[in-house]
Amino acid sequence: MGIFRGTGGTGDATTDATASQVGTDAATASTKANEASSSATSAATSKTNAGNSATAAASSASGASTSASNASTSATASSNSATAAASSATAAASSATDASNTLAASALKANNLSDLANAGTARTNLGLGTVATTAASAYATAAQGSTADAALVASAVSTFGGTLVDDADAAAARTTLGLGTVATTAASAYATAAQGSTADAALVASAVSTFGGTLVDDADAAAARTTLGLGSAATTAASAYVAAAAVSTFGGTLVDDADAATARTTLGLGTAATTAASAYATAAQGTLAASALQSTSTLNADKMTTGTLSGGTY
């Protein structure tokens, strides 16, 4: 093979052909190199993907193993549950049998105790005595006594008492006792001891005046005093007042005066009796009002006697 001497070199046709081939081969080699590089890259990517796939496969295998283990555990639990359910069913069947047996041996409400095996034994269990099977008519009633021992026995009832206690009602009993209509009349319809010893002597309504009626129907003494127009003196002891015998004839003419003015006239008092004491001379001013030193008088020797005035002697 000839040597390629570069562009512009000399050579024959064969040499040029060889150079051309070399160029072609070089281009092909370059292409192949590129292809090889691409293949190498693809191979590296494939390797990475293969590694990832291997890891994923390993994880899947581990998960599958865990799932298998869980499935085995669930199967065991299911088996245990089935066994427990079978045991419960057996126990329920046994309970149903026991309940059926108990029901068969029980007294039903609808049978009203008629299905008891022995009524006598039932009474004993309830603590009942022989009186439980004895008619009530064989014993004393509450009206006869609190206990049978205290009951009124037939031998204690007289012949007349027998005609009374067998009466059908109160009216028949009153007839047996010989009572009249007054026996069923209220006591308030008759005279009281305060009104008279007998009804004939009682105060009849027609003898009471209209005013008397307002008095006798008063609820109490206080109301009656109000009806009579009495004041508080009516309930005051006589000892709190002066007896008439202790009042003189003149005193009588004084105490019956209608007012103070009339009483002053009876006493012979003048107008001075109603005048204030400050309007008159005192003993120190003079023995008589006429000779008393007046506030309007002129002070002079004629009107003074021996004495001391404002610390001086006169």
Secondary structure, DSSP 8 states (H G I E B T S, - for coil): ------TT----HHHHHHHHHHHHHHHHHHHHHHHHHHHHHHHHHHHHHHHHHHHHHHHHHHHHHHHHHHHHHHHHHHHHHHHHHHHHHHHHHHHHHHHHHHHHHS--GGGTTTT-S-HHHHHHHTT--GGGGS-GGGS--TTT-SSGGGS--GGGS-HHHHHHHT-SSHHHHHHHHT--GGGGS-GGGS--TTT-SSGGGS--GGGS-HHHHHHHT-SSHHHHHHHHT--GGGGS-GGGS--GGGS-HHHHHHHT-SSHHHHHHHTT--GGGGS-GGGS--TTT-SSGGGS--TTS---GGG--S-EETTEE-
